[in-house]
């Protein structure tokens, strides 16, 4: 399933949940937003909307390191050919930057950037004494390093996500927000079960992918 499909399903789940709990427009916006975001969150382990945006930045960083290192090496070569003294620090910096641009994969940088975002959420949660935000930041920082459609696409991830959302529900004092977040997250797993790859619902206990052919 594409991100747009997951987003649409999550928004629908949120709207249905808001109608069930009979809240006004402001609260309904929370339900729709939380559910829609939850429906996308399972894909933080892959090229999701967040990581794809950061992927563009990571590519820029990689290219800057590569060409910046090449420029440094060019300057060092010029100094050498003209008989000028070469600073060891300058030489090492140029070589290191060039090597970094060659060997570092874009995915690694992207994942690191997503983890930085997660760390920022954790810090904000710590500063504002919001346990749920620390948990959310930990989730964001950790899952980019997991295999796609691995642990985030299991039944075990649903209650973990629900626990994070429960903290948000208590802070906002909006009943039903946690269950809505869980349903939004669950909608992602159900939708992916309809794809040819399926979902490993019980991973790592059962490594078989469950799929429903339509």
C-alpha positions as CSV (number, residue, x, y, z in Angstrom):
1,X,0.0,0.0,0.0
2,X,1.1,3.5,-0.7
3,X,1.5,6.2,1.9
4,X,-1.5,8.1,0.5
5,X,-3.7,5.0,0.8
6,X,-2.6,4.5,4.4
7,X,-3.2,8.2,5.2
8,X,-6.7,8.1,3.7
9,X,-7.7,4.9,5.6
10,X,-6.3,6.4,8.8
11,X,-8.2,9.6,8.4
12,X,-11.4,7.6,7.8
13,X,-10.8,5.6,11.0
14,X,-10.3,8.8,12.9
15,X,-13.5,10.4,11.5
16,X,-15.5,7.3,12.4
17,X,-14.0,7.2,15.9
18,X,-14.9,10.9,16.4
19,X,-18.4,10.3,15.3
20,X,-18.7,7.3,17.7
21,X,-17.5,9.3,20.7
22,X,-19.7,12.3,19.7
23,X,-17.1,15.0,19.9
24,X,-17.1,18.5,18.3
25,X,-15.1,19.7,15.4
26,X,-12.0,20.6,17.4
27,X,-11.8,17.2,19.1
28,X,-12.6,15.5,15.8
29,X,-9.5,17.1,14.3
30,X,-7.4,15.5,17.0
31,X,-9.0,12.1,16.3
32,X,-8.4,12.3,12.5
33,X,-4.9,13.7,12.9
34,X,-3.8,11.1,15.5
35,X,-5.3,8.2,13.5
36,X,-3.9,9.3,10.2
37,X,-0.5,9.8,11.7
38,X,-0.7,6.4,13.4
39,X,-1.6,4.8,10.1
40,X,1.7,6.0,8.6
41,X,3.9,5.4,11.7
42,X,4.5,1.7,11.0
43,X,6.5,2.6,7.9
44,X,9.1,4.7,9.8
45,X,11.2,1.5,9.3
46,X,11.3,2.2,5.6
47,X,10.9,5.0,3.0
48,X,8.0,6.7,4.7
49,X,6.9,10.3,4.2
50,X,9.3,11.5,7.0
51,X,12.3,9.5,6.1
52,X,11.9,10.1,2.3
53,X,12.1,13.9,3.0
54,X,15.1,13.4,5.1
55,X,16.5,11.1,2.4
56,X,16.7,14.1,0.1
57,X,18.7,15.9,2.8
58,X,21.0,12.8,3.3
59,X,21.7,12.7,-0.4
60,X,22.7,16.3,-0.3
61,X,25.0,15.7,2.7
62,X,26.6,12.7,1.0
63,X,27.2,14.7,-2.2
64,X,28.6,17.6,-0.2
65,X,31.0,15.3,1.6
66,X,32.1,13.6,-1.7
67,X,32.7,16.8,-3.7
68,X,34.0,18.8,-0.7
69,X,36.5,16.0,-0.1
70,X,37.5,16.0,-3.8
71,X,38.0,19.7,-3.5
72,X,40.2,19.3,-0.5
73,X,42.3,16.6,-2.2
74,X,42.6,18.9,-5.3
75,X,44.0,21.7,-3.0
76,X,46.4,19.3,-1.4
77,X,47.6,18.1,-4.8
78,X,48.1,21.8,-5.8
79,X,50.1,22.5,-2.7
80,X,52.2,19.4,-3.3
81,X,53.0,20.2,-6.9
82,X,53.9,23.8,-6.1
83,X,56.1,22.7,-3.2
84,X,54.1,24.4,-0.5
85,X,53.9,22.8,3.0
86,X,50.8,20.7,3.5
87,X,49.0,20.7,6.9
88,X,48.5,17.1,8.2
89,X,45.1,18.1,9.5
90,X,44.0,19.5,6.1
91,X,45.2,16.3,4.4
92,X,43.4,14.0,6.8
93,X,40.2,16.1,6.7
94,X,40.1,16.0,2.9
95,X,40.7,12.3,2.7
96,X,38.2,11.5,5.5
97,X,35.4,13.7,3.8
98,X,36.1,12.1,0.4
99,X,36.0,8.6,1.9
100,X,32.9,9.3,3.9
101,X,31.1,10.4,0.7
102,X,32.2,7.2,-1.1
103,X,31.3,4.6,1.5
104,X,28.4,6.0,3.5
105,X,25.1,4.8,2.1
106,X,22.2,7.2,1.7
107,X,20.0,5.0,3.8
108,X,22.4,5.2,6.8
109,X,22.4,9.0,6.8
110,X,18.6,9.0,6.4
111,X,18.2,6.7,9.3
112,X,20.6,8.8,11.4
113,X,18.6,11.9,10.6
114,X,15.3,10.3,11.6
115,X,16.9,9.2,14.8
116,X,18.0,12.7,15.5
117,X,14.4,13.8,15.1
118,X,13.4,11.1,17.6
119,X,16.1,12.2,20.0
120,X,14.7,15.8,19.8
121,X,11.3,14.4,20.8
122,X,12.8,12.6,23.7
123,X,14.6,15.7,24.9
124,X,11.4,17.7,24.6
125,X,9.5,15.1,26.6
126,X,12.2,15.1,29.3
127,X,12.2,18.9,29.5
128,X,8.4,19.0,29.7
129,X,8.0,15.9,31.9
130,X,5.9,14.1,29.2
131,X,6.6,10.4,29.5
132,X,4.5,9.6,26.4
133,X,6.6,12.0,24.3
134,X,9.8,10.3,25.5
135,X,8.3,7.0,24.4
136,X,7.3,8.5,21.1
137,X,10.8,9.8,20.5
138,X,12.3,6.5,21.4
139,X,10.0,4.8,18.9
140,X,11.0,7.3,16.1
141,X,14.7,7.0,16.9
142,X,14.7,3.2,17.0
143,X,12.5,1.9,14.2
144,X,14.5,3.3,11.2
145,X,17.2,0.8,11.9
146,X,14.8,-2.2,11.8
147,X,14.1,-4.3,8.8
148,X,11.1,-3.1,6.7
149,X,7.9,-4.8,7.6
150,X,9.6,-6.3,10.6
151,X,8.8,-5.5,14.2
152,X,6.8,-2.4,13.4
153,X,4.4,-4.6,11.3
154,X,3.5,-7.0,14.1
155,X,0.7,-7.3,16.6
156,X,3.1,-6.6,19.4
157,X,3.7,-3.0,18.1
158,X,0.0,-2.1,18.4
159,X,-0.2,-2.1,22.3
160,X,3.2,-0.3,22.4
161,X,1.8,2.4,20.2
162,X,-1.4,2.4,22.3
163,X,0.6,3.0,25.4
164,X,2.3,6.1,23.9
165,X,-1.1,7.4,22.7
166,X,-2.6,6.7,26.2
167,X,-0.2,9.3,27.6
168,X,-1.3,11.8,24.9
169,X,-4.9,11.0,25.8
170,X,-4.4,11.7,29.5
171,X,-2.6,15.0,28.7
172,X,-5.3,16.3,26.3
173,X,-8.1,14.8,28.4
174,X,-9.8,13.4,25.2
175,X,-11.4,10.0,25.9
176,X,-10.9,7.4,23.1
177,X,-7.8,8.9,21.6
178,X,-5.6,6.0,22.6
179,X,-7.9,3.4,21.1
180,X,-8.2,5.5,18.0
181,X,-4.5,5.6,17.6
182,X,-4.3,1.8,18.0
183,X,-7.0,1.4,15.4
184,X,-5.2,3.7,13.0
185,X,-2.0,1.8,13.4
186,X,-3.9,-1.5,13.1
187,X,-5.4,-0.3,9.8
188,X,-1.9,-0.1,8.3
189,X,-1.2,-3.7,9.2
190,X,-4.5,-4.9,7.8
191,X,-4.1,-2.9,4.6
192,X,-0.6,-4.4,4.1
193,X,-2.0,-7.9,4.7
194,X,-3.9,-7.4,1.4
195,X,-0.7,-6.9,-0.5
196,X,1.3,-9.7,-2.2
197,X,4.1,-9.4,0.5
198,X,1.7,-9.7,3.4
199,X,2.6,-9.0,7.0
200,X,4.5,-11.0,9.6
201,X,1.9,-10.4,12.3
202,X,3.6,-12.7,14.9
203,X,7.2,-12.0,14.1
204,X,9.7,-13.0,15.5
205,X,7.8,-16.0,17.0
206,X,6.3,-16.9,13.6
207,X,8.3,-15.6,10.6
208,X,5.6,-16.5,8.1
209,X,3.9,-13.6,6.2
210,X,0.1,-13.6,6.5
211,X,-1.6,-12.3,3.4
212,X,-5.2,-12.2,2.0
213,X,-5.6,-12.5,-1.7
214,X,-8.3,-10.2,-3.1
